[in-house]
Amino acid sequence: LSLPFGAGFLLLPVPSAALYGASLADPGTQLLGRYFGSEILMYAAAAWSLRALRDAGAQRRGAAWIAAATAAGLAVTLLGLRDGTLTALGWSSVALYGAFAAGWLRLALRPALPRVADVR
């Protein structure tokens, strides 16, 4: 889900932001929208890369950091809704951020599986 969302803000920041009721009227705010898109793409790459790690501890640490970053995004989205900056579509972001944060936190807190050598 992060790949198309990030690509949308990177390549088409004005229409992407307009869906949420934000106006990127000047080049500076359009640049910020593109930065946002590139950061979402970095998140997608990091999340995709975690699946290939064989070190369960590294996977859990990575999941914890992604959970924290996602929770921060949730907080920012809630502030935008509270202040009236975002339209009702912002609630879809709350649902996605909440689901992603919970999922990453679940992965971060999962117990380590015993290694084969430890079972013998």
N, C-alpha and C positions, 0 to 999 in steps of 0.2 A: 504493500500500500504506500510505502514511503517513496518508492521510485517515481511513480507518476505524479504524486503530489509535489515532490521536490523539483522534478523536471518542469512542471507547470509554472512554478514560481521563478525558476531560473530563466526559462525561455519566454514566458508570457506573464510578467509580474503584474501588469496593470489589470488585465481581465481576471487573473487569479485572485487578486486582492479584492476586486469589485464584488466577487461572489460573497465575500464576507462583510461587505459594506465599507471597506477601506478604500480610500482614494490615494493612489500613488501619483499625484499630479505633477510633481517636479522630478527632475533627473536624480536628485539625491535620494528621495524616498523609493524611486524605482530601483536604484542600486541596492538599497537595503532589502527590498523584496527579492532581488537576485541573490544577495548574500544568504537570505533565509532559505531560498531554494537550494543553494549549494550546500548549506549545512544539513538540510534534510537528506540530500543525496549522500553526504558523508555518514550520517546516521544509518542510512540503508546499507552502505558498504560495510560499516563496522558490524552491524547486526548480521549481515550475510557472512562475514569473515569469522565470526564467533563459532559458527556451526562446524567449521573445519578444524578447530583446535582440539587436540587430543588431551590436553591438560585440563581436567575438570575444574581445578582451582582457578585457572586462568579464565575459563568460561564463566565461572560464578562471579569473579571480580569484574569482568567485562559486563556481564548482565547487571550487576549492581550499579555500575556507573551509568549504563544506559537507562536503568530504572530511575536513577536520580535526575538525569537530564530530562527524561520524559515527564517526571513529576513537576519539574520546573516549567516545562511547556504547558502542563495542565494548569498550574498556578497563573501563568501569564494569560492564558485563554480565559480563565475565570475572571481575572481583573478586567480584561477587555469586554467581557459580557456585563460585568457590574457597572462599568463606566459608560456603557452604551456605544463603545467603539465598534463592536462586532454585531452583526445581524443575528437572527435566530439560527442561521447555519453554524454559528460558533458552537452551538450545543453539540453538533456532530463531532467537532474537534474535541470537546470535553469527553465525549464517549470514547473516541479513539485513543486520546491521551490516557484516559483512565484505564482502558483495557490493556493498552501497551505497558503502562507502568505496572499494573498488577501482574501481567504475564512475565515481564522481565524480573520483577521482584520475586516471583515464585521460582524462576530459574536460579536467581542469585541465592536463594535460601534453601534450595533442595540439598538433601544430604548427599555426600560423596558416596559413590558406589565403591565397594571394596575391590581392590585390584585382584587379579587371578592369583598372583603370588601370595597375597595375604590370606586367601581362603584355604589354601592347602595346609 
